[in-house]
Amino acid sequence: MKNIWFITKKELGLYFGSPVGYVVFAIFLFIWGFFFTGVLRWFNDQALQMAQNPYYAQQININQVVFSSTFHNITIFFLLLLPALTMRLFAEEKKLGTEELLYTSPLTPAQILLGKYLASLVMLAVMLALSAVSCLFTFLYGNPEVAPLLTGYLGLFLIGAAFMAVGLFFSSLTENQVVAVILAMGINLLIYILSWSAYSASGLRASVINYLSFLQHFDELVRGILDTKDIVYFLSFSFLWLFLTHSWIQSRRWR
């Protein structure tokens, strides 16, 4: 565990020792604020209009309108941002010629991989924690449900972790960071929109496609439904790509 934390601190130092980490946070918070305030203003306008009719006023839900919309919009932005966070983790080692030094060190491939992945997860967790500040205002002026908000954030973290696991794999394949980003974005986007093809399918095929898609599992969490199958899906997906990354760097270590 000590070796894993050593790698994690090294990568976090590279993130925060340069403008990269701060620029990523600034861009994320700007995009989050853009989506959140836009939907919140629309919700406020609708709430004022519906206040004249008690029946319609009871139908409008701040969790469904504000948080659900914001969470889904942010997942699309994650497709672009998170692969950019992971693109340098292995690719830069190749480009700078430090890959051999890293692989011949006493550190095992698993420790190297987990250390780098943990650093990216810390960055993700910090971003989500900063965005949560904006949610506090909804409690001051509204009455949102806590459970869907918490499970929605859990869903964002899990889908972000899955995106990063894919990005980490492609970063280990090439020294070209742009190529790593494009490949990771392509795979993540393909699985993200997979559920769209389920509309033209039926029966078992539709069920399989829906299960393999990110959206089906993410929607459940955003609605406040905490089901183990959704948690297992994201964890299994991340583990698969981490396993592929580990196998690849293990093979390079013994070349």
C-alpha beads as a LAMMPS data file, in Angstrom:
LAMMPS data file: protein, C-alpha beads

255 atoms
254 bonds

1 atom types
1 bond types

-500.0 500.0 xlo xhi
-500.0 500.0 ylo yhi
-500.0 500.0 zlo zhi

Masses

1 110.0

Atoms # bond

1 1 1 0.000 0.000 0.000
2 1 1 2.913 2.320 0.714
3 1 1 4.218 1.902 -2.846
4 1 1 0.786 2.580 -4.316
5 1 1 0.480 5.773 -2.298
6 1 1 3.983 6.802 -3.430
7 1 1 2.888 6.619 -7.079
8 1 1 -0.383 8.394 -6.267
9 1 1 1.404 11.299 -4.569
10 1 1 3.815 11.563 -7.500
11 1 1 0.979 11.808 -10.017
12 1 1 -1.015 14.247 -7.878
13 1 1 2.108 16.360 -7.572
14 1 1 2.343 16.488 -11.363
15 1 1 -1.315 17.483 -11.594
16 1 1 -1.113 20.231 -8.976
17 1 1 2.502 21.207 -9.611
18 1 1 1.492 22.491 -13.035
19 1 1 -1.501 24.454 -14.315
20 1 1 -3.114 21.226 -15.590
21 1 1 -5.032 20.348 -12.436
22 1 1 -6.282 23.881 -11.844
23 1 1 -7.293 24.367 -15.472
24 1 1 -9.252 21.092 -15.390
25 1 1 -11.049 22.143 -12.202
26 1 1 -11.815 25.588 -13.623
27 1 1 -13.221 24.179 -16.882
28 1 1 -15.273 21.560 -15.055
29 1 1 -16.762 24.069 -12.607
30 1 1 -17.542 26.505 -15.429
31 1 1 -19.376 23.802 -17.410
32 1 1 -21.120 22.543 -14.262
33 1 1 -22.213 26.089 -13.372
34 1 1 -23.440 26.685 -16.915
35 1 1 -25.639 23.580 -16.905
36 1 1 -26.761 23.906 -13.284
37 1 1 -27.736 27.575 -13.327
38 1 1 -29.424 27.235 -16.717
39 1 1 -31.645 24.389 -15.558
40 1 1 -32.237 26.062 -12.179
41 1 1 -33.456 29.267 -13.828
42 1 1 -35.816 27.270 -16.026
43 1 1 -37.088 25.373 -12.973
44 1 1 -37.647 28.621 -11.092
45 1 1 -39.662 30.077 -13.962
46 1 1 -41.791 26.950 -14.213
47 1 1 -42.311 26.839 -10.447
48 1 1 -43.569 30.445 -10.408
49 1 1 -46.042 29.701 -13.169
50 1 1 -47.256 26.467 -11.590
51 1 1 -47.584 28.044 -8.144
52 1 1 -50.932 29.397 -9.261
53 1 1 -52.202 25.829 -9.601
54 1 1 -51.573 23.665 -6.501
55 1 1 -52.015 20.439 -8.495
56 1 1 -49.293 21.222 -11.015
57 1 1 -47.063 22.672 -8.298
58 1 1 -47.001 19.260 -6.604
59 1 1 -45.967 17.533 -9.853
60 1 1 -42.745 19.471 -10.391
61 1 1 -39.729 17.860 -8.755
62 1 1 -36.408 19.661 -8.266
63 1 1 -34.461 16.396 -8.258
64 1 1 -35.845 15.263 -11.593
65 1 1 -35.654 18.662 -13.269
66 1 1 -32.443 20.209 -11.903
67 1 1 -30.176 17.447 -10.634
68 1 1 -31.096 14.729 -13.117
69 1 1 -30.642 17.064 -16.088
70 1 1 -27.339 18.388 -14.768
71 1 1 -25.961 14.922 -14.035
72 1 1 -26.809 13.651 -17.520
73 1 1 -25.285 16.711 -19.177
74 1 1 -22.102 16.326 -17.139
75 1 1 -21.662 12.690 -18.204
76 1 1 -21.416 13.887 -21.816
77 1 1 -18.774 16.414 -20.772
78 1 1 -16.956 13.630 -18.892
79 1 1 -16.542 11.823 -22.215
80 1 1 -14.239 14.659 -23.267
81 1 1 -12.625 15.719 -20.002
82 1 1 -11.731 12.504 -18.193
83 1 1 -9.747 10.824 -21.009
84 1 1 -7.744 14.055 -21.140
85 1 1 -6.900 13.575 -17.454
86 1 1 -5.613 10.030 -17.956
87 1 1 -3.903 10.459 -21.334
88 1 1 -0.526 11.350 -19.838
89 1 1 -0.362 8.769 -17.060
90 1 1 1.485 6.157 -19.121
91 1 1 1.960 7.897 -22.489
92 1 1 4.173 10.576 -20.961
93 1 1 6.390 7.923 -19.369
94 1 1 7.001 6.504 -22.861
95 1 1 7.611 9.903 -24.409
96 1 1 10.090 11.007 -21.731
97 1 1 11.893 7.654 -21.757
98 1 1 11.184 6.937 -18.086
99 1 1 9.050 3.881 -18.812
100 1 1 11.917 1.402 -18.557
101 1 1 13.115 2.985 -15.321
102 1 1 9.624 2.667 -13.888
103 1 1 9.165 -0.962 -14.931
104 1 1 12.581 -2.038 -13.672
105 1 1 11.979 -0.498 -10.251
106 1 1 10.969 -2.637 -7.245
107 1 1 7.379 -1.575 -7.859
108 1 1 5.081 -4.228 -9.306
109 1 1 2.895 -3.487 -12.368
110 1 1 -0.185 -3.710 -10.139
111 1 1 1.208 -1.090 -7.751
112 1 1 2.108 1.236 -10.618
113 1 1 -1.309 0.833 -12.197
114 1 1 -3.291 1.280 -8.983
115 1 1 -1.213 4.273 -7.939
116 1 1 -1.858 6.085 -11.200
117 1 1 -5.538 5.113 -11.244
118 1 1 -6.017 6.235 -7.650
119 1 1 -4.524 9.644 -8.508
120 1 1 -7.067 10.074 -11.303
121 1 1 -9.886 9.033 -8.949
122 1 1 -8.753 11.626 -6.399
123 1 1 -8.965 14.292 -9.103
124 1 1 -12.467 13.109 -9.978
125 1 1 -13.565 13.104 -6.330
126 1 1 -12.249 16.644 -5.798
127 1 1 -14.121 17.892 -8.864
128 1 1 -17.391 16.369 -7.678
129 1 1 -16.869 17.682 -4.135
130 1 1 -16.370 21.222 -5.472
131 1 1 -19.511 20.961 -7.588
132 1 1 -21.537 19.821 -4.565
133 1 1 -21.239 23.329 -3.089
134 1 1 -23.751 24.583 -5.652
135 1 1 -26.261 21.975 -4.489
136 1 1 -26.348 23.528 -1.028
137 1 1 -28.270 26.520 -2.431
138 1 1 -31.117 24.245 -3.498
139 1 1 -31.599 23.270 0.151
140 1 1 -31.798 26.945 1.124
141 1 1 -34.512 27.773 -1.402
142 1 1 -36.127 24.393 -2.033
143 1 1 -36.747 20.977 -0.585
144 1 1 -34.849 18.417 -2.678
145 1 1 -34.653 14.740 -1.757
146 1 1 -31.269 13.744 -0.371
147 1 1 -31.244 10.088 -1.512
148 1 1 -31.456 10.739 -5.300
149 1 1 -28.832 13.464 -4.935
150 1 1 -26.376 11.144 -3.180
151 1 1 -26.965 8.208 -5.536
152 1 1 -26.668 10.588 -8.477
153 1 1 -23.244 11.706 -7.283
154 1 1 -22.316 8.060 -6.732
155 1 1 -23.363 7.392 -10.324
156 1 1 -21.193 10.273 -11.566
157 1 1 -18.205 8.926 -9.666
158 1 1 -18.705 5.372 -10.938
159 1 1 -19.200 6.356 -14.567
160 1 1 -16.224 8.701 -14.293
161 1 1 -14.103 5.893 -12.857
162 1 1 -15.166 3.688 -15.786
163 1 1 -14.209 6.381 -18.328
164 1 1 -10.824 6.762 -16.650
165 1 1 -10.138 3.016 -16.655
166 1 1 -10.596 3.011 -20.433
167 1 1 -8.393 6.090 -20.762
168 1 1 -5.684 4.480 -18.681
169 1 1 -5.605 1.442 -20.966
170 1 1 -5.126 3.463 -24.138
171 1 1 -2.549 5.658 -22.429
172 1 1 -0.515 2.499 -21.794
173 1 1 -0.638 1.532 -25.481
174 1 1 0.899 4.626 -27.043
175 1 1 3.202 7.534 -26.325
176 1 1 0.965 9.854 -28.333
177 1 1 -1.408 11.457 -25.851
178 1 1 -3.758 12.742 -28.555
179 1 1 -4.204 9.227 -29.927
180 1 1 -4.858 7.924 -26.408
181 1 1 -7.572 10.538 -25.858
182 1 1 -9.303 9.899 -29.181
183 1 1 -9.357 6.115 -28.729
184 1 1 -10.660 6.377 -25.157
185 1 1 -13.340 8.860 -26.162
186 1 1 -14.413 6.622 -29.032
187 1 1 -14.816 3.497 -26.878
188 1 1 -16.567 5.369 -24.066
189 1 1 -18.942 7.079 -26.501
190 1 1 -19.759 3.774 -28.197
191 1 1 -20.746 2.130 -24.912
192 1 1 -22.498 5.310 -23.747
193 1 1 -24.860 5.407 -26.734
194 1 1 -25.246 1.643 -26.982
195 1 1 -28.695 1.789 -25.421
196 1 1 -29.955 3.818 -28.402
197 1 1 -29.831 0.699 -30.551
198 1 1 -32.079 -1.074 -28.032
199 1 1 -35.042 0.950 -29.300
200 1 1 -34.972 -1.037 -32.540
201 1 1 -34.406 -4.355 -30.753
202 1 1 -36.666 -6.551 -28.700
203 1 1 -36.590 -9.409 -26.231
204 1 1 -33.252 -10.772 -25.070
205 1 1 -31.243 -8.663 -27.494
206 1 1 -32.701 -5.427 -26.121
207 1 1 -32.063 -6.558 -22.542
208 1 1 -28.421 -7.395 -23.291
209 1 1 -27.805 -4.077 -25.074
210 1 1 -29.391 -2.114 -22.244
211 1 1 -27.307 -3.945 -19.659
212 1 1 -24.065 -3.240 -21.525
213 1 1 -24.787 0.476 -21.848
214 1 1 -23.665 3.054 -19.300
215 1 1 -26.925 4.975 -19.488
216 1 1 -29.238 2.216 -18.294
217 1 1 -27.298 1.795 -15.028
218 1 1 -26.622 5.500 -14.569
219 1 1 -30.316 6.368 -14.939
220 1 1 -31.201 4.020 -12.097
221 1 1 -28.762 5.741 -9.739
222 1 1 -29.901 9.239 -10.735
223 1 1 -33.491 8.265 -9.914
224 1 1 -32.367 7.295 -6.406
225 1 1 -32.480 3.528 -6.978
226 1 1 -29.437 1.935 -5.371
227 1 1 -29.254 -1.529 -6.922
228 1 1 -26.240 -3.812 -6.523
229 1 1 -26.409 -4.814 -10.205
230 1 1 -25.639 -1.227 -11.221
231 1 1 -22.738 -0.974 -8.775
232 1 1 -21.399 -4.351 -9.919
233 1 1 -21.667 -3.293 -13.561
234 1 1 -19.499 -0.201 -13.160
235 1 1 -16.996 -1.961 -10.896
236 1 1 -16.746 -4.912 -13.293
237 1 1 -16.332 -2.605 -16.285
238 1 1 -13.532 -0.673 -14.581
239 1 1 -11.866 -3.886 -13.411
240 1 1 -11.914 -5.299 -16.956
241 1 1 -10.025 -2.348 -18.408
242 1 1 -7.630 -2.208 -15.458
243 1 1 -6.945 -5.916 -15.975
244 1 1 -6.215 -5.313 -19.667
245 1 1 -3.892 -2.446 -18.737
246 1 1 -2.106 -4.598 -16.155
247 1 1 -1.650 -7.417 -18.682
248 1 1 -0.203 -4.995 -21.216
249 1 1 2.307 -3.319 -18.901
250 1 1 3.245 -6.737 -17.504
251 1 1 4.075 -7.927 -21.002
252 1 1 6.134 -4.794 -21.697
253 1 1 8.014 -5.233 -18.460
254 1 1 9.352 -8.600 -19.537
255 1 1 10.280 -7.637 -23.106

Bonds

1 1 1 2
2 1 2 3
3 1 3 4
4 1 4 5
5 1 5 6
6 1 6 7
7 1 7 8
8 1 8 9
9 1 9 10
10 1 10 11
11 1 11 12
12 1 12 13
13 1 13 14
14 1 14 15
15 1 15 16
16 1 16 17
17 1 17 18
18 1 18 19
19 1 19 20
20 1 20 21
21 1 21 22
22 1 22 23
23 1 23 24
24 1 24 25
25 1 25 26
26 1 26 27
27 1 27 28
28 1 28 29
29 1 29 30
30 1 30 31
31 1 31 32
32 1 32 33
33 1 33 34
34 1 34 35
35 1 35 36
36 1 36 37
37 1 37 38
38 1 38 39
39 1 39 40
40 1 40 41
41 1 41 42
42 1 42 43
43 1 43 44
44 1 44 45
45 1 45 46
46 1 46 47
47 1 47 48
48 1 48 49
49 1 49 50
50 1 50 51
51 1 51 52
52 1 52 53
53 1 53 54
54 1 54 55
55 1 55 56
56 1 56 57
57 1 57 58
58 1 58 59
59 1 59 60
60 1 60 61
61 1 61 62
62 1 62 63
63 1 63 64
64 1 64 65
65 1 65 66
66 1 66 67
67 1 67 68
68 1 68 69
69 1 69 70
70 1 70 71
71 1 71 72
72 1 72 73
73 1 73 74
74 1 74 75
75 1 75 76
76 1 76 77
77 1 77 78
78 1 78 79
79 1 79 80
80 1 80 81
81 1 81 82
82 1 82 83
83 1 83 84
84 1 84 85
85 1 85 86
86 1 86 87
87 1 87 88
88 1 88 89
89 1 89 90
90 1 90 91
91 1 91 92
92 1 92 93
93 1 93 94
94 1 94 95
95 1 95 96
96 1 96 97
97 1 97 98
98 1 98 99
99 1 99 100
100 1 100 101
101 1 101 102
102 1 102 103
103 1 103 104
104 1 104 105
105 1 105 106
106 1 106 107
107 1 107 108
108 1 108 109
109 1 109 110
110 1 110 111
111 1 111 112
112 1 112 113
113 1 113 114
114 1 114 115
115 1 115 116
116 1 116 117
117 1 117 118
118 1 118 119
119 1 119 120
120 1 120 121
121 1 121 122
122 1 122 123
123 1 123 124
124 1 124 125
125 1 125 126
126 1 126 127
127 1 127 128
128 1 128 129
129 1 129 130
130 1 130 131
131 1 131 132
132 1 132 133
133 1 133 134
134 1 134 135
135 1 135 136
136 1 136 137
137 1 137 138
138 1 138 139
139 1 139 140
140 1 140 141
141 1 141 142
142 1 142 143
143 1 143 144
144 1 144 145
145 1 145 146
146 1 146 147
147 1 147 148
148 1 148 149
149 1 149 150
150 1 150 151
151 1 151 152
152 1 152 153
153 1 153 154
154 1 154 155
155 1 155 156
156 1 156 157
157 1 157 158
158 1 158 159
159 1 159 160
160 1 160 161
161 1 161 162
162 1 162 163
163 1 163 164
164 1 164 165
165 1 165 166
166 1 166 167
167 1 167 168
168 1 168 169
169 1 169 170
170 1 170 171
171 1 171 172
172 1 172 173
173 1 173 174
174 1 174 175
175 1 175 176
176 1 176 177
177 1 177 178
178 1 178 179
179 1 179 180
180 1 180 181
181 1 181 182
182 1 182 183
183 1 183 184
184 1 184 185
185 1 185 186
186 1 186 187
187 1 187 188
188 1 188 189
189 1 189 190
190 1 190 191
191 1 191 192
192 1 192 193
193 1 193 194
194 1 194 195
195 1 195 196
196 1 196 197
197 1 197 198
198 1 198 199
199 1 199 200
200 1 200 201
201 1 201 202
202 1 202 203
203 1 203 204
204 1 204 205
205 1 205 206
206 1 206 207
207 1 207 208
208 1 208 209
209 1 209 210
210 1 210 211
211 1 211 212
212 1 212 213
213 1 213 214
214 1 214 215
215 1 215 216
216 1 216 217
217 1 217 218
218 1 218 219
219 1 219 220
220 1 220 221
221 1 221 222
222 1 222 223
223 1 223 224
224 1 224 225
225 1 225 226
226 1 226 227
227 1 227 228
228 1 228 229
229 1 229 230
230 1 230 231
231 1 231 232
232 1 232 233
233 1 233 234
234 1 234 235
235 1 235 236
236 1 236 237
237 1 237 238
238 1 238 239
239 1 239 240
240 1 240 241
241 1 241 242
242 1 242 243
243 1 243 244
244 1 244 245
245 1 245 246
246 1 246 247
247 1 247 248
248 1 248 249
249 1 249 250
250 1 250 251
251 1 251 252
252 1 252 253
253 1 253 254
254 1 254 255
